[in-house]
């Protein structure tokens, strides 16, 4: 199988850090496992520096790890690293990469003094959930900048397939508020393929090599099992892993929140809050919190006890929906490709929207309010835009009625900038500036 280095948007963030920091800070690239952190960081080092040295703490020897136990002689440390890794470092022209730095807490603590020394640049990669588990007793360096990395978004996926034109054109049509017309069906088909394959580089690579969704599904199952095993290392009771694996079933119930007691039984409030933070820190899970007052600054009014959980990659989510079935029985692949997904599987699209909004830099919030004694209205997502908010309702079918969105717009008219109904059909503007947006336009809102 050919090993590819995919173009990633985070590369520009790395360039910005290098230019603006100029050696005064280290950069921590944090995110879930298998999203391509190490690959893109090495590609950046290869292209932007005279030389680079990678210390992979997943396989570094005890001798390498011990170098960071005593920082009195930095000259000795640098000489040892160059000799061990057979790399010549050039002052202010080289970068040292600490890959999976959570495996060596003392190396992360050493960043403070390495940056102050000023000879080289430093980039770290790691999974935040593992980092937190391994930072007890060490000093977190204030010289460390952090950026989050996620699976490949829709545009990066299209780049991987050799298509650099689609998303810029989609953005142009959105800005001009025009439907795509004859091109709409092709873009929807492209998006459905993205939903099936997802944005994990290994899965994308498998699809390009084999064009075989069964083999892609096998790759995704290995990644899901890896995540589940990681959660077991943190919580030996298995509750954290079960909460992760139950995300599709909880979304399918169309409840107004994720009910942990339905998955793992009753939890103390503190224990539940700690588990949700762990899931969120893993970056394998996206958390949408309930906003008690849908207005600008929703973080100030979020209800930490009411939330929905999404899988950070919809390709993994699709595989998790039918986790207990063999690929041959997984009809969701056939139905998605043929655009015949039943309404009761519309929560797959809700997960897609959550992923696309997050990849575009948005925090996730939703809102519910009482309809009558037994029913509630629910707005799927809320975005802040300037001094206003934008409510979003997701419809995989039956888009002509949108009672929750209509009720929200009537109640909070003065607070709203734009209202969006995300659906499978082409762009259009309805009455009172309600924008009907195809799924492939979500990232350009």
C-alpha positions as CSV (number, residue, x, y, z in Angstrom):
1,X,0.0,0.0,0.0
2,X,1.4,3.4,-0.9
3,X,2.1,5.7,2.0
4,X,0.7,9.2,1.2
5,X,1.1,12.5,2.9
6,X,-2.2,14.3,2.5
7,X,-2.5,18.0,2.3
8,X,-3.9,19.4,5.6
9,X,-5.1,22.8,6.6
10,X,-3.2,22.7,9.9
11,X,0.0,23.1,7.9
12,X,-0.8,26.9,7.5
13,X,-1.2,27.1,11.3
14,X,2.2,25.5,11.7
15,X,3.7,28.1,9.4
16,X,2.0,30.9,11.3
17,X,3.4,29.6,14.6
18,X,6.9,29.4,13.1
19,X,6.8,32.9,11.7
20,X,5.3,34.6,14.7
21,X,6.9,32.6,17.5
22,X,10.4,32.7,16.1
23,X,11.6,30.3,18.8
24,X,9.9,31.9,21.8
25,X,7.4,29.1,22.3
26,X,6.9,25.4,21.6
27,X,3.9,24.1,19.7
28,X,1.7,21.3,21.0
29,X,-0.5,19.7,18.3
30,X,-3.1,17.8,20.2
31,X,-5.9,15.5,18.9
32,X,-7.2,12.0,18.7
33,X,-5.0,9.1,17.7
34,X,-4.7,8.2,14.0
35,X,-5.7,11.6,12.6
36,X,-2.3,12.3,11.1
37,X,-0.6,14.5,13.7
38,X,2.8,12.9,13.4
39,X,2.7,12.7,9.6
40,X,1.9,16.4,9.0
41,X,4.3,17.6,11.6
42,X,7.2,15.6,10.1
43,X,6.2,16.8,6.6
44,X,6.3,20.4,8.0
45,X,9.7,19.8,9.6
46,X,11.1,18.3,6.3
47,X,9.9,21.3,4.2
48,X,10.5,24.2,6.5
49,X,13.8,23.5,8.3
50,X,17.4,22.6,7.4
51,X,17.2,19.5,9.5
52,X,14.8,17.9,12.1
53,X,15.0,15.3,14.8
54,X,12.0,13.2,15.9
55,X,11.9,11.6,19.3
56,X,9.0,9.1,19.2
57,X,8.3,8.3,22.8
58,X,6.2,5.3,21.8
59,X,9.4,3.5,21.0
60,X,12.2,5.7,22.5
61,X,14.7,3.8,24.6
62,X,15.2,4.2,28.4
63,X,18.5,6.0,27.6
64,X,16.7,8.6,25.5
65,X,14.0,9.1,28.1
66,X,16.6,9.5,30.9
67,X,18.1,12.4,29.1
68,X,15.3,14.6,30.3
69,X,15.6,13.7,33.9
70,X,18.5,16.1,34.4
71,X,18.6,19.4,32.5
72,X,21.8,20.9,34.0
73,X,23.8,20.2,30.8
74,X,21.8,21.0,27.7
75,X,24.9,20.7,25.5
76,X,25.2,17.1,26.5
77,X,21.5,16.4,25.8
78,X,21.7,17.8,22.3
79,X,24.9,16.0,21.5
80,X,23.4,12.7,22.7
81,X,20.2,13.2,20.6
82,X,22.2,14.0,17.5
83,X,24.4,10.9,18.0
84,X,21.5,8.6,18.7
85,X,19.3,9.8,15.8
86,X,22.2,10.5,13.5
87,X,21.0,14.0,12.8
88,X,23.0,17.3,12.7
89,X,21.1,20.1,14.3
90,X,21.7,23.7,13.1
91,X,21.1,26.5,15.5
92,X,17.9,28.4,14.6
93,X,17.4,26.3,11.5
94,X,16.4,23.0,13.1
95,X,13.4,21.6,14.9
96,X,13.1,18.9,17.5
97,X,9.8,16.9,17.5
98,X,8.6,15.2,20.6
99,X,6.1,12.7,19.2
100,X,3.5,11.3,21.6
101,X,5.1,13.4,24.3
102,X,2.6,12.2,26.9
103,X,4.7,9.0,27.1
104,X,7.5,11.0,28.7
105,X,6.2,13.7,31.1
106,X,9.7,14.9,31.9
107,X,10.4,15.7,28.3
108,X,7.2,17.9,28.2
109,X,8.3,19.6,31.5
110,X,11.7,20.2,29.9
111,X,10.1,22.4,27.1
112,X,10.3,25.4,29.4
113,X,14.1,25.3,29.6
114,X,14.6,24.1,26.0
115,X,12.7,27.1,24.6
116,X,14.6,29.5,26.9
117,X,17.8,28.0,25.6
118,X,16.7,29.2,22.1
119,X,18.8,27.1,19.9
120,X,16.1,25.1,18.2
121,X,12.3,25.1,17.6
122,X,10.2,22.5,19.3
123,X,6.9,20.8,18.3
124,X,5.1,18.3,20.4
125,X,2.3,15.9,19.4
126,X,-0.1,14.1,21.8
127,X,-3.5,13.0,22.7
128,X,-4.9,15.4,25.3
129,X,-6.6,12.6,27.3
130,X,-3.3,10.8,27.7
131,X,-1.5,14.0,28.4
132,X,-3.7,14.8,31.4
133,X,-3.2,11.3,32.7
134,X,0.6,11.8,32.7
135,X,1.0,15.3,33.9
136,X,0.6,14.7,37.7
137,X,3.6,16.0,39.5
138,X,5.2,18.0,36.6
139,X,5.1,21.7,35.7
140,X,3.2,22.4,32.5
141,X,5.3,24.8,30.5
142,X,3.8,28.2,29.9
143,X,6.0,28.5,26.8
144,X,3.7,25.9,25.1
145,X,1.1,27.0,22.5
146,X,-1.6,24.5,21.7
147,X,-3.7,23.8,18.6
148,X,-6.3,21.2,18.1
149,X,-6.3,18.9,15.1
150,X,-9.2,16.9,13.8
151,X,-9.9,14.2,11.1
152,X,-9.8,15.4,7.5
153,X,-12.7,17.7,6.7
154,X,-14.7,17.5,3.5
155,X,-12.4,19.8,1.6
156,X,-9.3,17.9,2.7
157,X,-11.0,14.7,1.7
158,X,-11.6,16.1,-1.8
159,X,-8.0,17.3,-2.0
160,X,-7.0,13.7,-1.3
161,X,-9.0,12.5,-4.2
162,X,-7.4,15.1,-6.5
163,X,-10.3,17.6,-6.4
164,X,-9.2,21.1,-5.5
165,X,-12.1,23.0,-7.2
166,X,-15.3,21.7,-5.5
167,X,-15.2,23.5,-2.1
168,X,-14.1,26.9,-3.5
169,X,-16.9,26.7,-6.0
170,X,-19.4,25.7,-3.3
171,X,-18.2,28.7,-1.2
172,X,-18.7,31.0,-4.2
173,X,-22.2,29.8,-4.8
174,X,-23.0,30.2,-1.1
175,X,-21.7,33.8,-1.1
176,X,-23.7,34.7,-4.2
177,X,-26.7,32.9,-2.7
178,X,-27.2,30.8,-5.8
179,X,-28.2,27.1,-6.2
180,X,-25.7,24.8,-7.8
181,X,-28.4,23.5,-10.2
182,X,-27.1,20.6,-12.4
183,X,-24.0,20.2,-10.2
184,X,-26.0,19.7,-7.0
185,X,-26.4,15.9,-7.3
186,X,-22.7,15.3,-8.0
187,X,-21.8,17.4,-4.9
188,X,-24.2,15.5,-2.7
189,X,-22.8,12.2,-4.0
190,X,-19.3,13.5,-3.1
191,X,-20.5,14.3,0.4
192,X,-22.1,10.9,0.9
193,X,-18.8,9.2,-0.1
194,X,-17.1,11.4,2.6
195,X,-19.7,10.3,5.1
196,X,-18.9,6.6,4.4
197,X,-15.1,6.8,4.2
198,X,-14.6,9.5,6.8
199,X,-11.6,11.7,7.5
200,X,-9.2,9.2,9.1
201,X,-6.1,9.2,6.9
202,X,-5.7,5.4,7.1
203,X,-9.3,4.9,5.9
204,X,-8.9,7.5,3.1
205,X,-5.6,5.9,2.0
206,X,-7.3,2.5,1.9
207,X,-10.2,3.8,-0.2
208,X,-7.7,5.4,-2.7
209,X,-5.7,2.2,-2.9
210,X,-8.6,-0.3,-3.2
211,X,-11.8,1.5,-3.9
212,X,-13.3,-1.1,-1.7
213,X,-15.6,0.0,1.1
214,X,-15.4,-3.3,2.9
215,X,-11.7,-2.9,3.3
216,X,-12.2,0.7,4.4
217,X,-14.7,-0.5,7.0
218,X,-12.2,-3.0,8.3
219,X,-9.7,-0.1,8.8
220,X,-12.3,1.9,10.7
221,X,-13.1,-1.0,12.9
222,X,-9.5,-1.3,14.0
223,X,-9.4,2.5,14.9
224,X,-12.7,2.2,16.8
225,X,-11.3,-0.7,18.8
226,X,-8.1,1.2,19.5
227,X,-10.2,4.1,20.9
228,X,-12.3,1.8,23.0
229,X,-9.1,0.1,24.3
230,X,-7.7,3.5,25.2
231,X,-10.8,4.4,27.2
232,X,-10.4,1.1,29.0
233,X,-6.9,2.1,30.1
234,X,-8.2,5.2,31.6
235,X,-11.3,3.6,33.2
236,X,-11.0,-0.1,33.9
237,X,-14.7,-0.4,34.7
238,X,-15.4,-0.1,31.0
239,X,-18.0,2.6,31.5
240,X,-16.1,5.2,29.5
241,X,-15.8,2.8,26.6
242,X,-19.5,2.0,26.8
243,X,-20.4,5.6,26.7
244,X,-18.3,6.1,23.6
245,X,-19.8,3.1,21.8
246,X,-23.4,4.0,22.7
247,X,-23.2,7.4,20.9
248,X,-25.1,6.2,17.8
249,X,-27.8,4.5,19.8
250,X,-28.3,7.6,22.0
251,X,-28.6,9.9,19.0
252,X,-31.0,7.5,17.3
253,X,-33.5,8.0,20.2
254,X,-33.9,11.7,19.3
255,X,-33.7,12.5,23.0
256,X,-33.1,16.1,24.2
257,X,-29.8,14.9,25.8
258,X,-27.4,12.0,26.2
259,X,-28.7,9.8,29.1
260,X,-25.7,8.1,30.8
261,X,-27.9,6.1,33.1
262,X,-29.3,4.3,30.1
263,X,-25.9,3.1,29.2
264,X,-23.9,2.6,32.4
265,X,-26.5,3.0,35.2
266,X,-26.7,5.8,37.8
267,X,-23.5,7.9,38.2
268,X,-22.7,10.5,40.8
269,X,-22.7,14.0,39.3
270,X,-19.0,14.4,39.8
271,X,-18.2,11.0,38.2
272,X,-20.4,11.7,35.2
273,X,-18.8,15.2,34.7
274,X,-15.3,13.7,34.9
275,X,-16.2,11.0,32.3
276,X,-17.7,13.6,29.9
277,X,-14.6,15.7,30.2
278,X,-12.4,12.7,29.5
279,X,-14.5,11.9,26.3
280,X,-14.2,15.5,25.2
281,X,-10.5,15.6,25.9
282,X,-9.9,12.5,23.8
283,X,-11.0,14.5,20.7
284,X,-12.6,11.3,19.5
285,X,-15.9,12.7,20.8
286,X,-17.6,16.0,20.2
287,X,-19.8,17.4,23.0
288,X,-22.7,19.8,22.3
289,X,-23.8,21.5,25.5
290,X,-27.3,22.9,26.1
291,X,-27.4,26.7,26.1
292,X,-29.8,27.9,28.8
293,X,-29.9,31.4,27.2
294,X,-29.4,31.3,23.5
295,X,-27.4,34.5,23.0
296,X,-23.9,35.7,22.3
297,X,-21.5,34.2,24.7
298,X,-23.3,30.9,25.0
299,X,-20.3,29.4,26.9
300,X,-21.4,31.5,29.8
301,X,-24.8,29.9,30.0
302,X,-24.0,26.3,28.9
303,X,-25.5,23.6,31.1
304,X,-22.7,21.2,31.8
305,X,-25.2,18.5,32.9
306,X,-27.2,18.6,29.6
307,X,-25.3,17.6,26.5
308,X,-25.3,15.5,23.3
309,X,-22.3,13.4,22.2
310,X,-21.2,13.0,18.6
311,X,-18.3,11.0,17.1
312,X,-15.6,13.3,15.8
313,X,-15.4,11.4,12.5
314,X,-18.7,10.5,10.7
315,X,-16.9,7.7,8.9
316,X,-16.3,6.0,12.2
317,X,-19.8,6.8,13.3
318,X,-21.3,5.0,10.3
319,X,-19.3,1.9,11.2
320,X,-20.4,2.2,14.9
321,X,-24.0,2.3,13.9
322,X,-23.8,-1.4,12.8
323,X,-21.0,-2.4,15.0
324,X,-22.5,-5.8,15.7
325,X,-23.0,-6.7,12.1
326,X,-20.7,-7.9,9.4
327,X,-19.9,-5.4,6.6
328,X,-22.0,-7.4,4.1
329,X,-25.0,-6.8,6.3
330,X,-24.3,-3.1,6.7
331,X,-27.0,-1.7,4.4
332,X,-26.2,1.8,5.4
333,X,-23.4,1.9,2.9
334,X,-25.6,0.9,0.1
335,X,-28.4,3.2,1.1
336,X,-26.1,6.2,1.6
337,X,-24.4,5.7,-1.8
338,X,-27.8,5.4,-3.5
339,X,-29.2,8.4,-1.5
340,X,-31.9,6.2,0.0
341,X,-31.2,6.6,3.7
342,X,-34.4,6.2,5.7
343,X,-35.7,9.0,7.9
344,X,-34.9,6.9,11.0
345,X,-31.2,7.0,10.1
346,X,-31.2,10.8,9.8
347,X,-29.1,11.1,12.9
348,X,-26.1,10.1,10.7
349,X,-26.5,13.5,9.0
350,X,-26.8,15.2,12.4
351,X,-23.4,13.7,13.4
352,X,-22.0,14.9,10.0
353,X,-23.1,18.5,10.7
354,X,-21.6,18.4,14.1
355,X,-18.3,17.3,12.6
356,X,-18.3,19.9,9.8
357,X,-19.2,22.7,12.2
358,X,-16.4,21.7,14.6
359,X,-13.9,21.4,11.7
360,X,-14.8,25.0,10.7
361,X,-13.9,26.3,14.2
362,X,-17.3,26.4,15.8
363,X,-18.2,25.3,19.4
364,X,-21.3,23.2,19.6
365,X,-24.4,24.3,21.4
366,X,-28.1,23.3,21.1
367,X,-31.3,24.6,22.7
368,X,-34.6,23.1,23.9
369,X,-37.7,24.8,25.2
370,X,-41.2,23.7,26.1
371,X,-43.9,23.1,23.5
372,X,-46.5,21.7,25.9
373,X,-46.5,19.5,29.0
374,X,-45.2,16.5,27.2
375,X,-43.2,17.8,24.3
376,X,-40.3,20.2,23.6
377,X,-39.0,22.2,20.7
378,X,-35.3,21.6,19.9
379,X,-32.9,23.6,17.8
380,X,-30.1,21.2,16.7
381,X,-27.2,23.7,16.7
382,X,-26.6,27.4,17.6
383,X,-23.7,29.5,16.2
384,X,-22.5,32.9,17.4
385,X,-21.9,35.4,14.6
386,X,-20.9,38.8,15.8
387,X,-23.6,40.2,18.1
388,X,-26.2,37.7,16.8
389,X,-26.9,34.0,16.7
390,X,-27.7,31.6,13.9
391,X,-30.1,28.7,14.7
392,X,-29.7,25.5,12.7
393,X,-32.1,22.6,12.1
394,X,-31.0,19.4,10.4
395,X,-33.4,17.6,8.2
396,X,-32.5,14.5,6.2
397,X,-36.1,14.4,4.9
398,X,-39.5,16.1,5.4
399,X,-38.0,19.5,5.2
400,X,-41.2,21.3,4.4
401,X,-42.1,21.4,8.1
402,X,-39.7,22.9,10.7
403,X,-41.8,23.7,13.7
404,X,-38.9,23.9,16.2
405,X,-37.0,26.4,14.0
406,X,-40.1,28.5,13.4
407,X,-40.9,28.6,17.1
408,X,-37.4,29.6,18.0
409,X,-37.3,32.3,15.3
410,X,-40.6,33.7,16.6
411,X,-39.4,33.7,20.2
412,X,-35.9,35.2,19.6
413,X,-36.3,37.2,16.5
414,X,-34.3,40.1,17.7
415,X,-31.3,37.9,18.5
416,X,-31.1,36.1,15.1
417,X,-28.8,37.0,12.2
418,X,-29.6,34.1,9.9
419,X,-31.6,30.9,10.2
420,X,-30.5,27.7,8.4
421,X,-32.3,24.5,7.6
422,X,-29.7,21.9,6.5
423,X,-31.1,19.4,4.1
424,X,-30.3,17.1,1.1
425,X,-31.6,19.4,-1.6
426,X,-30.2,22.5,-3.4
427,X,-29.6,25.9,-2.0
428,X,-32.6,28.2,-1.7
429,X,-33.9,31.1,0.4
430,X,-37.3,30.7,1.8
431,X,-39.7,33.1,3.4
432,X,-38.4,35.6,6.0
433,X,-34.8,34.8,5.1
434,X,-34.8,31.2,6.1
435,X,-31.9,29.7,4.2
436,X,-32.2,26.1,3.0
437,X,-28.7,24.8,2.8
438,X,-27.4,21.6,1.3
439,X,-25.2,19.5,3.6
440,X,-22.0,20.2,1.5
441,X,-22.3,23.9,2.3
442,X,-22.3,23.6,6.1
443,X,-18.5,24.3,6.4
444,X,-18.9,27.7,4.7
445,X,-21.6,29.1,7.0
